[in-house]
């Protein structure tokens, strides 16, 4: 690598301690995969994330990310990305739930989780505080899934009844739909 010179103190002992400290940091990074979190503010990373979103996502998803990030900035602006904790996210979740639906909060939390995933990939932070955060149960989404399963089940039963050519079964299955 390239030689870097830096004044760190008035005596040789201080300089040697500073050198050892730098060598330890380099060794941790290279051999243990441990790295120090970069000092990046949430709002600065949000700009980078939106640039990534615009380049890599569909236009509708990008617009949704803009909305999500705008809502997240209300609580996380001015905070270091590496300083955001699971507890702070839980408080945000409760606060937002008083104002919007569980589905909206879940979308914002998913966006935040993806932001941290990218920050880890890009070497800005070392952990994702969203790992310990549970999303709200979305009863409407569950009902839609259950309805879809029920229709699939009825369709399967109808197909089986057709194979058996059991007319009585057809009528009872169709009657169940009405």
MARLUM-36913 format. One line per 5 residues: number of its first residue (from 1); their letters; for each residue x, y, z of N, C-alpha, C, O, CB. Coordinates in Angstrom, 3 decimals, decimal comma. Each point is the difference from the previous one (the first is absolute). Glycine has a CB too. Layout:
BEGIN
NUM	A	X Y Z X Y Z X Y Z X Y Z X Y Z | ...
//
This chain:
BEGIN
1	XXXXX	0,797 -1,179 0,000 -0,797 1,179 0,000 0,851 1,259 0,000 1,230 -0,042 -0,023 -2,994 -1,228 1,192 | 1,078 2,352 -1,143 0,641 1,301 -0,031 0,347 0,452 1,423 -0,773 -0,236 0,929 -0,483 0,816 -3,044 | 2,394 0,058 2,287 0,414 0,474 1,316 -0,786 1,255 0,356 -0,137 0,923 -0,804 2,448 -1,900 0,484 | -2,820 0,985 1,543 -0,730 1,158 0,504 0,726 0,516 1,221 0,303 -0,767 0,914 -2,509 -0,103 -1,800 | 2,491 2,169 0,914 0,675 0,615 1,135 -0,966 0,916 0,715 -0,770 0,735 -0,618 2,991 -0,878 -0,546
6	XXXXX	-2,161 0,080 2,496 -0,913 0,816 0,792 0,663 0,312 1,343 0,522 -0,901 0,656 -2,556 -0,136 -1,794 | 2,015 2,288 1,543 0,545 0,401 1,295 -1,038 -0,338 1,074 -1,163 0,389 -0,110 2,566 1,483 -0,945 | -0,976 -2,600 2,095 -0,947 -0,414 1,028 0,402 0,413 1,412 -0,805 -0,128 0,923 0,237 -1,765 -2,384 | 1,747 2,367 1,647 0,413 0,392 1,339 1,375 0,637 -0,012 0,606 0,206 -1,051 -1,990 -2,041 1,991 | 1,866 2,145 0,274 1,285 0,700 0,094 1,168 -0,949 0,223 1,153 0,374 -0,211 -2,366 1,589 1,109
11	XXXXX	0,921 -3,199 -0,469 1,105 -0,916 0,256 -0,186 -1,319 -0,749 -1,073 -0,299 -0,525 1,390 1,355 2,773 | 0,767 -1,832 -2,279 0,014 -1,256 -0,753 -0,966 -1,020 0,589 -0,636 -0,745 -0,745 3,010 1,185 0,125 | -2,494 -0,487 1,944 -0,868 -0,979 0,651 -1,464 0,207 -0,414 -0,696 -0,977 -0,276 2,302 0,866 2,222 | -2,072 1,323 -1,993 -1,370 0,311 -0,418 -0,214 -0,436 -1,449 -1,040 -0,563 -0,341 0,961 2,515 1,951 | 1,068 -1,686 -2,454 -0,090 -0,381 -1,410 -0,062 -1,518 -0,149 -0,761 -0,514 -0,819 2,017 2,593 0,182
16	XXXXX	-0,458 -2,794 1,424 -0,011 -1,462 -0,064 -1,344 -0,565 0,465 -0,499 -0,962 -0,585 2,982 0,948 0,973 | -3,075 0,603 0,662 -1,319 -0,448 0,462 -1,071 0,245 -1,066 -0,873 -0,840 -0,218 1,561 1,316 2,590 | -0,610 0,670 -3,024 -0,953 0,316 -1,062 0,154 -0,983 -1,158 -0,992 -0,441 -0,581 1,035 2,872 1,246 | 1,186 -2,767 -0,995 0,256 -0,965 -1,072 -0,572 -1,370 0,360 -0,638 -0,643 -0,834 2,722 1,903 0,196 | -1,860 -1,709 1,869 -0,541 -1,295 0,446 -1,527 -0,012 -0,089 -0,605 -0,987 -0,417 2,580 0,693 1,956
21	XXXXX	-2,582 1,413 -1,137 -1,459 0,103 -0,057 -0,498 -0,144 -1,439 -0,975 -0,706 -0,255 1,004 2,193 2,287 | 0,630 -0,831 -2,953 -0,377 -0,082 -1,416 0,203 -1,426 -0,519 -0,835 -0,514 -0,745 1,459 2,945 0,417 | 0,476 -3,065 0,717 0,266 -1,375 -0,435 -1,070 -0,968 0,522 -0,417 -0,911 -0,715 2,882 1,430 0,671 | -2,907 -0,319 1,288 -1,059 -0,845 0,571 -1,298 0,180 -0,796 -0,676 -0,980 -0,311 1,743 1,145 2,612 | -1,413 1,076 -2,628 -1,214 0,263 -0,792 0,071 -0,692 -1,365 -0,973 -0,600 -0,457 0,703 2,815 1,631
26	XXXXX	1,416 -2,122 -1,802 0,183 -0,633 -1,309 -0,123 -1,519 0,130 -0,648 -0,640 -0,828 2,147 2,540 0,092 | -0,885 -2,479 1,766 -0,057 -1,448 0,206 -1,427 -0,464 0,252 -0,416 -1,026 -0,538 2,738 1,081 1,454 | -3,077 0,680 -0,111 -1,401 -0,360 0,266 -0,798 -0,011 -1,297 -0,772 -0,923 -0,260 0,932 1,919 2,568 | 0,030 0,020 -3,102 -0,748 0,125 -1,259 0,343 -1,146 -0,949 -0,894 -0,628 -0,567 0,850 3,130 0,840 | 1,328 -2,773 -0,444 0,429 -0,983 -0,988 -0,225 -1,439 0,446 -0,467 -0,825 -0,784 2,140 2,466 0,024
31	XXXXX	-1,347 -1,945 2,003 0,002 -1,393 0,428 -1,264 -0,437 0,718 -0,385 -1,167 -0,085 2,807 1,364 0,246 | -3,059 0,697 0,530 -1,181 -0,379 0,768 -1,290 0,499 -0,628 -1,088 -0,370 0,441 2,490 0,395 1,590 | -1,294 0,794 -3,033 -1,196 0,546 -0,622 -0,694 1,038 0,866 -1,150 0,361 -0,253 0,888 -2,506 -0,932 | 0,955 2,619 2,197 -0,562 1,009 0,895 0,379 1,366 -0,558 1,163 0,253 -0,315 -1,026 -1,800 2,352 | -1,115 2,410 -2,154 0,321 1,347 -0,443 -0,795 1,005 0,810 -1,077 -0,288 0,522 1,589 -0,549 -2,833
36	XXXXX	0,055 2,014 2,393 -0,682 1,055 0,741 -1,104 0,586 -0,861 0,151 0,144 -1,213 1,944 0,371 2,514 | -3,204 -0,179 -0,662 -1,095 0,629 -0,720 0,431 1,389 -0,457 0,693 0,728 0,711 -2,393 -2,039 0,629 | 1,269 1,651 -2,539 0,294 1,338 -0,515 -0,993 0,981 0,602 -1,124 -0,373 0,334 2,057 -0,573 -2,497 | -0,526 2,170 2,300 -0,851 1,039 0,595 -0,829 0,658 -1,101 0,359 1,050 -0,532 1,329 -0,640 2,389 | -2,812 -1,061 -2,183 -0,882 0,480 -1,055 -1,356 0,325 0,620 -0,587 -0,828 0,696 1,801 -0,554 -2,463
41	XXXXX	-1,701 2,575 1,512 -1,319 0,385 0,503 -1,086 -0,713 -0,795 0,164 -0,309 -1,180 0,728 2,555 1,898 | -2,009 -2,499 -0,035 -1,115 -0,703 -0,635 -0,451 0,722 -1,268 -0,237 -0,638 -1,025 -0,488 -0,216 3,271 | 0,606 2,185 -2,181 -0,501 0,738 -1,161 0,958 -0,073 -1,193 -0,435 0,013 -1,151 -0,762 1,515 2,721 | 2,510 -1,606 -1,288 0,971 -0,126 -1,092 -0,113 -1,374 -0,653 0,044 -0,121 -1,225 1,509 1,724 2,397 | -1,698 -2,631 -0,350 -0,150 -1,338 -0,565 -1,340 -0,131 -0,725 -0,095 -0,706 -1,003 1,552 -0,231 2,832
46	XXXXX	-2,493 1,616 -1,325 -1,319 -0,045 -0,649 0,102 0,499 -1,435 -0,637 -0,558 -0,893 -0,496 0,905 3,116 | 1,927 0,697 -2,459 0,197 0,511 -1,368 0,650 -1,068 -0,885 -0,424 -0,220 -1,134 0,650 2,571 2,036 | 0,811 -3,012 -0,366 0,665 -1,067 -0,749 -0,971 -1,142 -0,286 -0,019 -0,555 -1,099 2,214 1,174 2,162 | -3,003 -0,963 -0,055 -0,968 -1,091 -0,170 -1,012 0,336 -1,093 -0,336 -0,857 -0,817 0,617 0,235 3,238 | -0,766 1,856 -2,442 -0,970 0,387 -1,020 0,628 -0,006 -1,400 -0,678 -0,323 -0,975 -0,522 1,717 2,690
51	XXXXX	2,463 -1,047 -1,821 0,693 -0,108 -1,284 0,062 -1,467 -0,442 -0,246 -0,324 -1,161 1,616 2,391 1,701 | -1,037 -2,943 0,410 0,026 -1,438 -0,286 -1,391 -0,480 -0,412 -0,143 -0,746 -0,969 2,036 0,431 2,614 | -2,905 0,744 -0,912 -1,374 -0,412 -0,271 -0,439 0,432 -1,399 -0,623 -0,774 -0,727 0,114 0,926 3,179 | 0,834 1,070 -2,821 -0,390 0,516 -1,319 0,645 -0,818 -1,115 -0,629 -0,265 -1,024 0,377 2,566 2,000 | 1,504 -2,698 -0,777 0,736 -0,735 -1,020 -0,375 -1,481 -0,063 0,135 -0,624 -1,052 1,715 2,238 1,364
56	XXXXX	-2,317 -2,180 0,796 -0,165 -1,452 0,074 -1,430 -0,498 0,189 -0,241 -1,206 -0,052 2,489 1,191 0,964 | -3,187 0,909 -0,697 -1,370 -0,436 0,267 -0,960 0,563 -1,035 0,321 0,937 -0,730 0,206 -1,076 3,169 | -1,708 -0,454 -2,482 -1,061 0,484 -0,882 -0,440 1,394 0,454 0,148 0,336 1,175 -0,919 -2,717 -1,637 | 0,234 3,196 -0,452 -0,411 1,362 0,366 -0,974 0,058 1,184 0,116 0,884 0,849 0,224 -0,275 -3,225 | -1,288 -1,533 2,438 -0,947 -0,011 1,115 0,679 -0,297 1,328 -0,331 0,599 1,023 -1,437 -1,321 -2,604
61	XXXXX	2,718 -0,205 1,560 0,746 -0,338 1,219 0,868 1,173 0,437 0,132 0,276 1,192 -0,127 -2,703 -1,853 | 0,582 3,110 -0,310 0,823 1,172 0,309 -0,849 1,090 0,655 0,424 0,606 0,984 1,100 -1,154 -2,919 | -2,721 0,801 1,395 -0,884 1,014 0,599 -0,378 -0,387 1,428 -0,070 0,855 0,883 -0,827 -0,288 -3,166 | 0,656 -1,852 2,501 -0,335 -0,473 1,352 1,196 0,198 0,936 -0,175 0,379 1,159 -1,443 -2,077 -2,125 | 2,823 1,445 0,469 1,206 0,212 0,817 0,152 1,469 0,385 0,419 0,307 1,116 0,683 -2,253 -2,259
66	XXXXX	-1,440 2,858 0,224 0,070 1,436 0,321 -0,920 0,307 1,177 0,389 0,695 0,938 0,141 -0,132 -3,353 | -1,757 -1,089 2,357 -0,966 0,215 1,084 0,506 -0,605 1,303 -0,054 0,641 1,049 -1,821 -0,639 -2,717 | 2,368 -1,239 1,600 0,508 -0,681 1,200 1,153 0,780 0,624 0,023 0,220 1,211 -0,718 -2,429 -2,179 | 1,647 2,625 0,141 1,178 0,719 0,508 -0,417 1,339 0,602 0,532 0,407 1,034 0,925 -1,524 -2,767 | -2,395 1,798 1,101 -0,489 1,284 0,532 -0,566 -0,205 1,415 0,260 0,800 0,899 -0,789 0,018 -3,259
71	XXXXX	-0,238 -1,885 2,544 -0,569 -0,287 1,324 1,077 -0,400 1,001 -0,069 0,385 1,167 -2,055 -1,095 -2,270 | 3,111 -0,051 0,663 1,087 -0,428 0,887 0,870 1,182 0,433 0,497 0,032 1,126 -0,501 -2,271 -2,255 | 0,183 3,202 0,233 0,834 1,162 0,313 -0,543 0,822 1,165 0,768 0,637 0,720 -0,097 -0,577 -3,105 | -1,978 -0,071 2,574 -0,597 0,772 1,099 0,624 -0,417 1,332 0,280 0,854 0,842 -2,448 -0,637 -2,134 | 2,389 -1,508 1,493 0,543 -0,483 1,276 1,507 -0,232 -0,001 0,639 0,115 1,046 -2,825 -1,153 -0,670
76	XXXXX	2,764 0,712 -1,535 1,401 -0,415 -0,012 0,959 1,044 -0,573 1,207 -0,236 -0,046 -2,035 -2,069 -0,162 | 0,314 3,447 -0,224 0,865 1,061 -0,525 0,910 0,496 1,122 -0,442 0,206 1,130 -1,313 0,476 -2,844 | 3,029 -0,493 1,382 0,969 0,479 0,982 0,672 -1,114 0,785 0,930 0,260 0,763 -2,271 1,787 -0,598 | 0,886 -3,282 -0,339 0,609 -1,136 0,704 1,013 -0,682 -0,912 -0,180 -0,063 -1,216 -1,918 -0,271 2,591 | 3,165 -0,174 -0,765 0,952 -0,801 -0,759 -0,676 -1,320 -0,357 -0,730 -0,568 0,812 2,729 1,650 0,356
81	XXXXX	-1,759 -1,560 -2,366 -0,587 -1,264 -0,443 0,413 -1,128 0,955 -0,814 -0,853 0,355 0,837 1,652 -2,767 | 1,238 -0,790 2,817 0,508 -1,043 0,898 -0,529 0,162 1,430 0,124 -0,918 0,811 1,934 0,775 -2,231 | -2,643 1,296 1,734 -0,512 0,248 1,346 -1,467 -0,348 0,178 -0,516 0,059 1,116 2,187 1,716 -0,941 | -2,347 -2,133 -1,246 -1,425 -0,341 0,089 -0,129 -1,384 0,623 0,630 -0,958 -0,447 -1,188 2,387 -1,586 | -0,268 -1,519 3,068 -0,138 -1,250 0,750 -1,365 -0,651 -0,245 -0,931 0,628 -0,504 2,491 0,282 2,249
86	XXXXX	-1,642 -2,169 -1,378 -1,262 -0,742 -0,085 -1,063 0,687 0,851 -1,162 0,076 -0,400 2,416 -2,234 0,005 | -0,867 2,653 1,553 -0,935 0,687 0,891 -0,576 1,254 -0,659 -1,200 0,255 0,101 2,471 -1,138 1,873 | -0,436 1,656 -2,640 -0,480 1,204 -0,694 -0,982 -0,369 -1,113 -1,000 0,687 -0,209 3,169 0,479 0,738 | -1,877 -2,242 -1,230 -0,885 -0,448 -1,078 -1,340 -0,461 0,570 -1,051 0,275 -0,580 3,052 -0,955 -0,799 | -1,968 -0,021 2,514 -1,248 -0,436 0,653 -0,847 1,205 0,409 -1,221 -0,014 -0,156 2,381 -2,066 0,989
91	XXXXX	-0,516 3,113 -0,315 -0,731 1,217 0,379 -0,607 0,667 -1,233 -1,134 0,478 0,036 2,675 -0,153 1,934 | -0,781 -0,298 -3,054 -0,499 0,551 -1,260 -1,230 -0,786 -0,461 -1,001 0,577 -0,424 3,337 0,177 -0,205 | -2,238 -2,078 0,721 -1,087 -0,877 -0,440 -1,289 0,296 0,768 -1,072 0,101 -0,596 2,757 -1,873 0,009 | -1,579 1,907 1,887 -1,173 0,280 0,845 -0,569 1,390 -0,323 -1,213 0,170 -0,121 2,160 -1,651 1,956 | -0,063 2,459 -1,970 -0,435 1,370 -0,313 -0,728 0,049 -1,346 -1,061 0,615 -0,106 3,002 0,297 1,432
96	XXXXX	-1,384 -1,552 -2,347 -0,603 0,011 -1,335 -1,324 -0,754 -0,028 -0,907 0,366 -0,748 3,190 -0,217 -0,242 | -2,400 -1,203 1,801 -1,225 -0,799 0,017 -1,191 0,814 0,474 -1,138 -0,289 -0,371 2,506 -1,746 0,786 | -1,117 3,054 0,406 -1,081 0,876 0,465 -0,539 0,867 -1,132 -1,120 0,504 0,080 2,151 -0,483 2,200 | -0,229 0,154 -3,344 -0,363 0,903 -1,092 -0,439 -0,707 -1,281 -0,841 0,518 -0,735 2,437 1,076 1,707 | -1,034 -2,776 -1,245 -0,278 -0,691 -1,261 -0,291 -1,484 0,234 0,113 -0,503 1,118 1,363 2,145 -2,319
101	XXXXX	-1,846 -2,316 0,138 -0,357 -1,423 0,088 1,228 -0,870 0,259 1,127 0,422 -0,261 -3,051 -0,007 -1,287 | 1,710 -1,626 2,061 1,124 -0,921 0,208 0,755 -0,286 -1,303 1,224 -0,133 0,006 -2,483 -0,894 1,902 | 0,528 0,933 -3,018 0,641 -0,286 -1,289 0,965 1,122 -0,384 1,085 -0,269 -0,514 -3,113 -1,041 -0,207 | 1,642 2,564 0,966 0,875 1,134 -0,312 1,260 -0,024 0,859 1,103 0,229 -0,496 -3,111 1,119 -0,160 | 1,838 -1,625 1,939 1,163 -0,085 0,900 0,914 -1,133 -0,453 1,221 0,155 -0,024 -2,585 0,756 1,955
106	XXXXX	0,771 -2,052 -2,289 0,802 -1,139 -0,462 0,801 0,339 -1,251 1,152 -0,415 -0,128 -2,852 -1,123 1,104 | 1,104 2,285 -1,898 0,727 0,400 -1,211 1,182 0,905 0,354 1,082 -0,132 -0,571 -3,212 -0,052 -0,770 | 1,918 1,096 2,277 1,092 0,882 0,431 1,106 -0,801 0,679 1,182 0,260 -0,221 -2,815 1,630 0,497 | 1,253 -2,860 0,547 0,994 -0,840 0,670 0,764 -0,854 -1,003 1,202 -0,214 0,157 -2,638 0,174 1,889 | 0,750 -0,448 -3,073 0,679 -0,783 -1,042 1,014 0,859 -0,737 1,104 -0,452 -0,303 -3,138 -0,994 0,045
111	XXXXX	1,660 2,676 -0,026 0,913 0,935 -0,659 1,227 0,248 0,885 1,133 -0,028 -0,480 -3,082 1,120 -0,722 | 1,718 -0,852 2,484 1,100 0,240 0,936 0,920 -1,220 0,079 1,222 0,139 0,025 -2,690 1,426 1,294 | 0,881 -2,743 -1,279 0,792 -1,231 0,044 0,864 -0,124 -1,257 1,176 -0,356 0,082 -2,961 -0,755 1,317 | 1,201 1,404 -2,555 0,764 -0,073 -1,246 1,112 1,041 -0,017 1,084 -0,257 -0,524 -3,120 -0,588 -0,667 | 1,773 2,012 1,757 1,037 1,024 0,088 1,195 -0,515 0,807 1,150 0,190 -0,395 -2,910 1,611 0,225
116	XXXXX	1,481 -2,450 1,299 1,082 -0,531 0,827 0,716 -1,156 -0,688 1,215 -0,144 0,138 -2,475 0,843 1,899 | 0,522 -1,521 -2,776 0,628 -1,095 -0,740 1,005 0,557 -1,002 1,115 -0,510 -0,116 -3,186 -0,902 0,394 | 1,682 2,450 -0,995 0,925 0,629 -0,949 1,175 0,664 0,717 1,136 -0,075 -0,467 -3,052 0,446 -1,104 | 1,644 0,276 2,704 1,078 0,651 0,760 1,030 -1,027 0,466 1,196 0,289 0,025 -2,802 1,499 0,725 | 1,151 -2,974 -0,386 0,932 -1,073 0,375 0,803 -0,431 -1,220 1,222 -0,137 0,072 -2,786 -0,647 1,754
121	XXXXX	0,879 0,571 -2,945 0,653 -0,427 -1,235 1,039 1,024 -0,456 1,050 -0,369 -0,525 -3,131 -0,878 -0,123 | 1,790 2,525 0,848 0,901 1,069 -0,434 1,046 0,358 1,056 0,783 0,928 -0,201 -2,630 -0,055 -1,209 | 1,868 -1,598 2,530 1,023 0,199 1,021 -0,186 1,230 0,871 0,965 0,501 0,575 0,533 -1,653 -2,092 | -2,724 1,643 1,621 -0,254 1,201 0,804 -0,309 -0,362 1,445 0,458 0,677 0,919 -1,306 0,494 -2,958 | 0,078 -2,228 2,247 -0,300 -0,499 1,343 0,290 -1,492 0,046 0,173 -0,644 -1,035 -1,943 2,424 1,382
126	XXXXX	1,822 -2,321 0,863 0,325 -1,421 0,132 -1,195 -0,854 0,387 0,056 -1,223 -0,126 2,225 1,897 0,757 | -3,375 -0,053 -0,156 -1,166 -0,810 0,366 -1,295 0,724 -0,348 -0,041 1,220 -0,157 1,364 -2,284 2,005 | -2,375 0,265 -1,960 -1,316 0,522 -0,354 -0,885 -0,005 1,245 -0,407 -1,072 0,448 0,646 0,238 -2,840 | -0,549 1,999 2,964 -0,837 0,028 1,203 -1,441 -0,453 -0,264 -0,756 -0,221 0,946 2,188 2,074 -0,100 | -1,813 -1,990 -2,100 -1,343 -0,484 -0,343 -0,156 -1,494 0,261 -1,123 -0,503 0,030 0,973 2,294 -1,753
131	XXXXX	1,254 -2,507 1,912 -0,056 -1,450 0,204 -0,879 -0,379 1,189 -0,626 -1,059 -0,016 2,907 0,886 -0,970 | -2,338 1,004 2,001 -0,790 -0,323 1,176 -1,395 0,605 0,000 -0,726 -0,132 0,985 2,840 -0,027 0,224 | -2,504 0,819 -2,295 -1,283 0,706 -0,036 -1,038 -0,851 -0,724 0,208 -0,416 -1,140 0,977 2,648 1,171 | -2,294 -2,483 0,638 -1,099 -0,756 -0,613 -0,957 0,984 -0,655 -0,247 1,093 0,511 0,458 -2,961 1,202 | -0,735 1,455 -2,844 -0,981 0,835 -0,687 -1,387 -0,275 0,575 -0,224 -1,003 0,677 1,633 1,018 -2,784
136	XXXXX	-2,331 0,902 1,819 -1,373 -0,168 0,442 -0,676 -1,107 -0,800 0,309 -0,222 -1,171 -0,410 2,647 1,836 | -0,814 -3,103 -0,017 -0,820 -0,991 -0,688 -0,983 0,765 -0,869 -0,686 0,906 0,474 0,926 -2,627 1,409 | -0,306 1,355 -3,154 -0,888 0,682 -0,934 -1,191 -0,913 -0,278 0,087 -0,921 -0,812 1,849 2,210 -0,236 | -3,039 -1,023 1,727 -1,169 -0,866 -0,083 -0,631 0,002 -1,392 -0,503 -1,033 -0,443 0,109 1,456 2,860 | 0,412 0,694 -3,102 -0,582 0,066 -1,341 0,807 -0,869 -0,956 -0,567 -0,767 -0,778 -0,292 3,099 1,226
141	XXXXX	2,177 -2,211 -0,389 0,855 -0,805 -0,871 -0,198 -1,486 0,298 -0,052 -0,812 -0,925 1,737 2,692 0,805 | -1,796 -2,246 1,399 -0,239 -1,393 0,369 -1,337 -0,491 -0,533 -0,100 -1,136 -0,464 1,486 1,465 2,512 | -2,423 0,520 -1,987 -1,323 -0,387 -0,499 0,038 -0,241 -1,506 -0,610 -0,949 -0,493 -0,471 2,273 2,336 | 1,791 -0,476 -2,569 0,125 -0,172 -1,450 0,730 -1,307 -0,314 -0,407 -0,736 -0,899 0,427 3,245 0,582 | 1,053 -2,800 1,053 0,729 -1,249 -0,209 -0,900 -1,202 0,278 -0,013 -0,964 -0,765 2,160 2,116 1,383
146	XXXXX	-2,905 -1,085 0,493 -0,889 -1,109 0,347 -1,089 -0,184 -1,044 -0,355 -1,130 -0,337 0,816 1,545 2,750 | -0,991 0,682 -2,925 -1,026 -0,075 -1,039 0,577 -0,653 -1,250 -0,653 -0,839 -0,622 -0,477 2,900 1,542 | 2,348 -1,680 -1,290 0,668 -0,599 -1,155 0,213 -1,486 0,202 -0,196 -0,783 -0,930 1,318 2,953 0,467 | -0,726 -2,573 1,659 0,182 -1,429 0,299 -1,324 -0,753 -0,109 -0,055 -1,115 -0,520 1,976 1,683 2,042 | -2,987 0,061 -1,022 -1,322 -0,641 -0,030 -0,457 -0,227 -1,444 -0,498 -1,075 -0,337 -0,084 2,165 2,540
151	XXXXX	0,756 -0,065 -3,056 -0,360 -0,155 -1,414 0,844 -1,071 -0,676 -0,519 -0,772 -0,806 -0,164 3,170 0,743 | 1,966 -2,459 0,375 0,863 -1,045 -0,566 -0,458 -1,374 0,446 -0,017 -0,946 -0,788 1,937 2,543 0,750 | -2,292 -1,702 1,307 -0,476 -1,272 0,545 -1,294 -0,433 -0,693 -0,157 -1,170 -0,350 1,228 1,720 2,566 | -1,992 0,389 -2,412 -1,268 -0,313 -0,676 0,265 -0,402 -1,447 -0,605 -0,944 -0,509 -0,629 2,559 2,008 | 2,158 -0,880 -2,172 0,349 -0,334 -1,382 0,597 -1,383 -0,111 -0,312 -0,738 -0,934 0,683 3,138 0,486
156	XXXXX	0,490 -2,765 1,396 0,596 -1,335 0,010 -1,072 -1,059 0,204 -0,018 -1,015 -0,697 2,160 1,965 1,590 | -3,035 -0,716 0,064 -1,087 -0,960 0,260 -0,909 -0,132 -1,213 -0,444 -1,103 -0,319 0,528 1,668 2,761 | -0,366 0,535 -3,117 -0,848 -0,014 -1,195 0,665 -0,805 -1,111 -0,656 -0,788 -0,681 -0,298 3,032 1,311 | 2,257 -2,042 -0,811 0,735 -0,746 -1,028 -0,016 -1,497 0,302 -0,152 -0,820 -0,905 1,622 2,822 0,503 | -1,314 -2,349 1,675 -0,031 -1,410 0,386 -1,389 -0,589 -0,230 -0,127 -1,144 -0,437 1,926 1,567 2,140
161	XXXXX	-2,831 0,352 -1,413 -1,367 -0,477 -0,191 -0,285 -0,201 -1,484 -0,696 -0,944 -0,373 -0,031 2,132 2,470 | 1,258 -0,306 -2,952 -0,188 -0,149 -1,442 0,648 -1,284 -0,491 -0,543 -0,699 -0,855 0,473 3,192 0,595 | 1,240 -2,793 0,813 0,695 -1,228 -0,395 -0,831 -1,223 0,356 -0,052 -0,971 -0,754 2,264 2,110 1,073 | -2,851 -1,081 0,819 -0,828 -1,123 0,459 -1,375 0,026 -0,659 -0,774 -0,952 0,097 1,998 0,960 2,090 | -1,507 1,119 -2,865 -1,290 0,215 -0,657 -1,150 -0,183 0,977 -0,994 -0,665 -0,291 1,981 -0,106 -1,869
166	XXXXX	-0,828 1,352 3,269 -1,018 -0,061 1,028 -0,788 1,306 -0,040 0,417 1,004 0,577 1,000 -2,555 0,871 | -2,547 1,527 -2,127 -0,816 1,189 -0,207 -0,475 0,582 1,321 -0,057 1,220 0,156 -0,661 -2,127 -2,362 | 0,383 0,063 3,140 -0,483 0,472 1,296 1,068 0,852 0,697 -0,318 1,014 0,621 -1,150 -3,060 -0,427 | 2,738 1,628 -0,299 1,100 0,760 0,604 0,142 1,366 -0,651 0,265 0,991 0,680 0,910 -3,131 -0,145 | -1,356 2,197 -1,887 0,096 1,288 -0,711 -0,987 0,988 0,584 0,358 1,136 0,312 0,369 -2,302 -2,412
171	XXXXX	-1,970 0,735 2,249 -1,048 0,889 0,463 0,275 0,478 1,424 -0,225 1,168 0,318 -1,404 -2,345 -1,815 | 2,112 0,284 2,350 0,245 0,404 1,398 1,187 0,963 0,088 -0,005 0,917 0,821 -0,920 -3,126 -0,020 | 1,940 2,004 -1,643 1,155 0,899 0,019 -0,361 1,365 -0,553 0,383 1,025 0,564 1,133 -2,987 -0,809 | -2,253 1,979 -0,862 -0,421 1,259 -0,586 -0,958 0,728 0,925 0,045 1,224 0,120 0,265 -2,185 -2,402 | -1,163 0,211 2,924 -0,935 0,593 0,970 0,722 0,665 1,147 -0,492 0,982 0,558 -1,170 -2,703 -1,162
176	XXX	2,826 1,200 0,966 0,796 0,583 1,076 0,590 1,346 -0,371 0,352 0,776 0,889 0,161 -3,060 -0,129 | -0,392 2,589 -2,053 0,548 1,271 -0,449 -1,032 1,128 0,035 0,342 1,178 0,106 1,238 -2,454 -1,540 | -2,849 0,882 1,341 -1,056 1,010 -0,085 -0,434 0,460 1,362 -0,883 0,851 0,112 0,128 -1,845 -2,232
//
